[in-house]
């Protein structure tokens, strides 16, 4: 998962682009798109990005094809307008669809001789044939690292001697129908699908350092309706749990507690909300209505529940509702981390990202609740990335572009026995896949 492309802080104005990449992140709260260019020297620059409110998506699943298609097309057109260029194909992120991560370990006999390129190909063929999707669809099957006689962490086995050569393959599975719906929504927006990438894997490219992924780290991506908890170690995504809760549930709790509309609750949460209470909160009164709204505006037309005669609520009451709902989500995150073996002495750094990680005071709240060090994760500095999109809520989108730039080799594209396993890889074809694999073998080994 090591990133072999870097984003320079400054790109020469006359630098020529070798290729242009498009990415779309279809979330339940918003749909965002980004167009990134790669120069001839391998530097990356964001050419344009755009987003809009999501429609037709619930908890990571397409629920209204027409609405989702329109929203995707609109988001992409906004990014194209900002970039001054169009894209015909995009990489898309998948946050729902019952994602599951597993590691497949394969070994072959070498007999003590020097490892050749043919041995590596043979090993990858063996690994490919042992993938067991158990009726599900394979999104990725990527070589993570090699082993020599059981010794881990070998990046380049070519030319070394060993009795046995092994490889750990990271396999990401998903339910087929939801992924097909996601692809169809993008294709209906007149775009080809390069590949479907698991959202936690993409976010890991944006938010985690190589050292964190090697030593062990938990990445918690808090979306509107879904929270994905993933654990990385030895450079791989080792485990994943999805929680059907997110920041949207906190918004709903605020709306329900005060009898107000969702958009008002969302604004109150984002502008005045916090996961940490302060002594002065009970003295601060917050107007429920926005600057351009008529006073009142509660669901029933009257003032919000518990508001004063100016339709203001105490900030302490707002934070109380937020912390209660956030506590429920954090408990579920803690359970998921425990199930993944990332707790107690095996615990470590937790990185929070996604739109839900933008809540004020969340890192401190989660650190206390989880009893682990917690930080907020966002995309590393990318040239051309607008300040408004350099936030945790857009880390998955930026990571998707970084993943596309790296374009990891998928073992399903190797060998003469190649079959139609790229059902979720859009325009990728046999010859392109094989060519890319051999090019990577020559460059890296």
C-alpha positions, 0 to 999 in steps of 0.5 A: 500500500506504499504510495509511489506518487507524491504531491509536490507543494508547487508544480511548475506552471509549464509542467505538462500533464501525463494523465488526468484522473477522475474520482467520485465519492457517493455518500449519503450526505453529499456526493463529491468529485475530484479531478487530479492531474499527474505531470510527466515527472510524477507530481500530482495536482488537484485540477478541480473538485466539486460537491453537492447534497446527496440524493438517492443514497441511504447508508451507502446503498443506492435507493433511487437510481434516477436521483443518485444519477442526477446528483453524480452528474451534477457533482462531476460537472461542478468539478469539471467546470473548476478544472477546466477539463472533462473526464470520461471515466472515474474511480468510485468509492464504496462505503457500504455493500457489506464490505469485508477485508481478508488476507490470503496467505500463499507459499510455493517451494523454491528449493533454495535457488535464486528467485526469478520473475517466473517464480513471482508470477507462479506465486501470484497465479497460485494466490489468484486461484485460491481466492474464495469469495464465498459467493461475494464479489471481489473488489481488490486482490492486491499483493501486500508483501512477500515472505521468505521462509516465513520471514515477513516484510520482504518488499522485493524478493527478486534475486534472493535465495529461499526454500519457500516464497510466500505472499500475503494478498489483501482481498476486499469483498463486497455484496454484488447487487449494491456495487452493481447499483453504484456502478449503474448510477455512475454509468447512467451519468455518462461516465465509465467506471475505472474501478470500485475502491473500498472507501476505507482503503482509499481513506487510508491512502489519504490519512495514514502514514506508512509508519502507522500502517506498518506499526498498527493503526485503526482508521475510523471513517464516520460518514453520515449513515455508516461508520467504517472501522478498519485496522491496518498493520504490517502495511495492510488493511487486516480487518474491517467492521461497518457500523450502521450509525453515523453523524446523520444519526446525531443530527436526527437526535438533535432534530428530535430533541428540539422538534426542529427540521433536519437542516436546522439541526445540522447547522446547529450541530456544525456551527455551535455543537461540540463533543466537549461541554464547558462551564459557560455553555448554559449561559450561551443562547443559540438561535434556532433559525438561521440569518435568512430564515423567519423566526420560529421554523420548528416542525410544527411552526412554533418555537423549538421545544425548550426554546425561549420566546426568541426561539433560542436554546441553551448551548448546554442543552444542544451539547447534551443531546450531541454527547449522548448520541456521540457516546452511543456511536463511540461505544459501537466503535469501541466494540468494533475495535475489540472484535478486530483485536485492537484493544487493551495492550494490542491497541494503539493510535486511532485516526478519525476521519470522514464528515463526522470527524469535523465535530468540535472536540471529537478527538478529545471525547473519543480519546477519553472514551476509547482510552487510546490516543486519537487524532483527526485524519485529513488528506496530506497537503495536495497542490491545488486542493481548495481549503474547503476540501482540505477537511476530514469530510473530503479525505476519502475523495482525495485518497481515491485520487491517490489510490488511482495514481498508484493503481495497485496491481491486481493479481486477477489480471495475471496469466493465460487463465485470466477470466472475467473477474474484473466485473467491477473494474469498468473499462479494464481489459485483459491486455491492459491488465497483463501489460500493467502487471508485467510493467510493475514486475519489471519496475519493482523487481 
